[in-house]
């Protein structure tokens, strides 16, 4: 048995704490990434069934967003397609609900981060590899992609001014 999808933010918070981090004041991106990778390895219950479904994936995103005061930010997000058949009221079609658990890290402005919003890519793209060796490979690829850009390298070694773990509906 895995963790219930609605309880997954608590699981991520617990993993951050196990790594010595305060969830609302993460001070080390590398350590936060390790906790997030452990979170990605955990089985989650209540998702859309099927071995080939896109029910469980992740993405790393960066940029300057209005909701973070245009400060540099980095987000580690796990996305779920939640099985809501038991509560679905439409007769003609069914659609799972899409939910995201994110660790959002917001950084102080710095000259090395000046072009963050002008990079030719703003995320790693969603990956829905199954848990195990394929997901491990995908997370290593995402980390490599992030560390390939000098601006993102600078972001990765910066200390966030604040952080938050959230659960939001994405659809």
N, C-alpha and C positions, 0 to 999 in steps of 0.2 A: 504494500500500500504506500501511496505517496502522500504528499501534503494536499490539502484542499486548496483549490486555486484562490479562493478568497482569503486564505490564510498566508498566501505566499509572500506578501510584503513583510509580515512578522518574521517569516523564515529568513528573508534577506537581512532584515534588521539584526536578527540573532547572529547571523554569520558575520556581519560587519563587527558586531561587538566581540565575537570570538577572536577576531583579528586585531582587537585593540582599538577599534575605531568607534567614534561617536556618530551615529547615523545623520544627525543634523549638522555635524561639524567635522566631516571627513577631512583629514589632513594629509593623506597620502594616496595618490591615485593608483599607484602600483598595487598597494595592499587592498584597496577597494576593488580593483579588477580581479585579484585573486579570490576575494570573497564572492564576487559576482560569478566567476567561473564555477565555484563550488555550488552556488545557487542554480546555475544552468544544468548541473549534473543531477539535481534532485528531480525525482519523478513527481508530477503534479496530477492530481485526480480531478475529474469533472470536465475534461476537455473533449472536444469532438473526437469520436472514435475513428480508428483506421490507421494502419501502419504508414500509409502514404499521404496522410492529411497534413496540412499546414497549420496544425493546431498548436504547435509549440515552437517558437523561434526567437531569435534575438537580433538586435541591431545596436551598433554604437553610432552616436550622432554628435555633431559639434557645430557650433556657430555662435551667433550673437542674436538673441531673441528678445522681443519686447517684454515678455513675461519674466525675463531675468535682467531687466533694465539695460539691455544691449551689452551686458558684460559677457566676456567669453564663457562658454559653458560646454560641458561634455556630459553625455547621458549614456548610461548602460541600460538597455531596455529589453525585457523579455515579454513577448507577446503570446497571448493565448486565444484560441478559438474555443469558446466555452459552449458546451453542449447544454442547450436550454430547451430541448424537445419537451420535457415534462411541463414546461410553463408556456409553451408556444401556443398562440391563439389563432394564428392564420391557418386557413384550411388549404390554400392552394400552394403554398411554398414554405420552405423552412430556411432560415439563415442563422448560423451560430452567432453569438455575441463576441466581439473582439475586445479584449481587455489587455492592458499593458501595466506591468510593474516596472518602474524606472528608478534608478539611482541618478539623480541630477546633481551635478557638481558645477558650481558657479565660481569663477575666478576673478581676481582683481585685474584690471587692465594693465598691460605691460607692453613695451615696444615689440617684444618678440612675438606677441599675439595680435599685432595690428592688422594683419591680413587674414585673420581666421575666417571672416565672412566672405572672403574673395577667393577661397580655394575652389578648384574646379569640381570638388566633390564635398558633400556635407555629411556623409554617412558611409557605413560599410555595406549597406544593403542588407535586407533581411536574410537570415539563414535559418532554414528549417531542418537541418541535419538531425537525425535521431541521436538520442543520448548515447554516450559511449565514445569509441574511437573517432567516429565521424564528427561528432559535436566537438570533441577535443581538437581535432584538426581545424575545424571551422573557427573556433575561438582563437587558436594560434594564428590563423590567417588574418582574422580581424585585427588582432594586436599588431601583427606585422604591417598591415595596411596603415594603421594609425601611426606607428612609429616610423614609417617611411617618409612622412612629410616633416620638414624642420619645424614648422609652426605647431604641428600636433605633438612633436617631440617636446617642444617647450611647454605646451599645455600639460602634457603627461607628467612632467617633473615639477610643475607649479603646485602651490598649495591653495586649495579652494578657500573662499571666504565663507561659503555656506553650502549645504547640501540637503537633499531631502529624498526620502523613499516614498513613492506614491503608487497608487493603484487607480487607474482611470480607464473608463470605457473609451475605446478608440473608434467605434463605428457610429 
